[in-house]
């Protein structure tokens, strides 16, 4: 879409589309972007799939998971700070 605005709405819950894209949401987009073209795309990709799409992000997340599984590089917060 030339000179338009693309809004990507990622949803993963049944019936959430009706809740997420209501008249208030659409009106706020119209107010923000005026007479520009608007395209709304709905994708039901889950968060894990989304986060693992980028090769670098995938490498970092899998390395972090491996560290947790092997008790390496863990940060244990001082519980007294949260009282």
N, C-alpha and C positions, 0 to 999 in steps of 0.2 A: 504494500500500500504506500504510494508516494506521499510524502509530507504528512503522514498520518501518525497516530499514536497507537501503539499496540499494548494492550493490557492483558497480562497472562494471569489467570486465576487458577491456582493449583488446589484441587480438592481431593480428599480421599475418603469422605464419609457419604453414605447414602443420603439422599435428599438434602445434602448441604448446598447444592446449587441454588435451590429455591431460597434458602436463607442468606446465602452470600451475595447473590446478585438480585437485589431488590430495587425498588424505585429510588430509595435514598442513595444507594451506591451509584446507580446510573446517573442520577441528577448531579451528584458531586463530581463525577467524571465530566459531564457536560459543562459544569461551571468552571472546572479547572482548565479544560482544553478548548472551550468555546466552539468555534465552527470547524475545527479540525476533524478529520475522519477518525473514527475509533473502531478498533477491532478487538473483540474479546475472545480469547481462546481458553477453553476449559480442558485441563489435562488431569487424568486420574492417576498419575504416576505416584507411587508411594515415596516417602521421604528417603528411604535407604537407596532406592534406585536413582533418585535425583542426586543424592550426595556422591554416589559412586560413578556418576557419568564422567566427571573430570579425572583423567589419569593421575594427575598430581594429588588431587583430593583423595582419590581411592588409595593411593600409596600411603598417604599420611594417616588416613583412618584405619587401614589394615595394620599399619605399624603400631598405632596407638592401641588397637585391640590386642595385638600380640604382646605389647608391653604389659597391659593389664592382666592378661592370662598368665604371664610369667612373673608377675610382681616386680616389674622393672619400671623405673622412672615414675613412680607414684608420688603424688603430692597429697599429703595428709594434713588437712587444715587443723588449726588449733581450735578445739570445740569451745574454748572460753571466749573466743571472739564472736560467737554467735548467740551468746546468752543475753 
